């Protein structure tokens, strides 16, 4: 039995906390995967997994072995893929996480263009407005917008995402149009649930980064929801440009403070520190970084 197969079986069981799920990923029976792991433990002379009828968990030795074997498996995959790709096109699955709105509106068309160029690449796109764990969920990369909190991940910046402060004409007729960002303290605003400080908006005022406190009855963790609340006339919202471009064009929303635009968020691709990027993932990141539509359309 190849030791790589045993290591791969162990890693998948550990990451999925399940022999059944690991077997499905490998296309093997759960019994065979269990034998692979048992043989690996026998060869090492140490127990890697705690097993009960209901759960599977890593021992201390198992956690150490997993941290060291994953880079080896990634390197082996990269070696094979590099040799294959010298003779043929990219192939394999790329598992991606992205925010729901951005993933649907901006990322999906760019992924479609990449897939057309590389017909043997499969895309598994997982959309969620929560910050998922790349490692725990077995993802190759995550696309995130805004402050980057996880220092354990490597980052490739794809570009800036302009932020627009906007309101509906109805709201402005009823509450008045604020003439300066500082006047927002007197208005109803949609708070940003994705930020650690939900009640601070930052502006570029004469070249200086200025923090403006805001308040409001509404808080949303998805920019599309904030945009719809603004369009409904109940508050002023701060939204990525792509979510409000059509509403601004139609007049459903009006941009405020264009000359003091909010300091833009960063769109970034994140991936594990200790994992060597496969050729297909690296090619996709390069494609996204070169695609102006990812960040700049609607700015």
Secondary structure by P-SEA (a helix, b strand, c coil): ccaaaaaaaaaaaaaaccaaaaaaaacccaaaaaaaaaaaaaaaccccccccccbbbbcaaaaaaaacaaaaaaaaaaaaaaaaaaccccbbbbbbbbcaaaaaccaaaaaaaaaaacccccccccccccccccccccccbbbbccccccccbbbbbcbbbbbbbcccaaaaaaccccccccccccbbbbbbcccccccbbbbbccccbbbbbbbcccccccaaaaaaaaaaccbbbbbcccccaaaaaacccccccccccccbbbbbbbbbccccccaaaaaaaaaaaaccccccccc
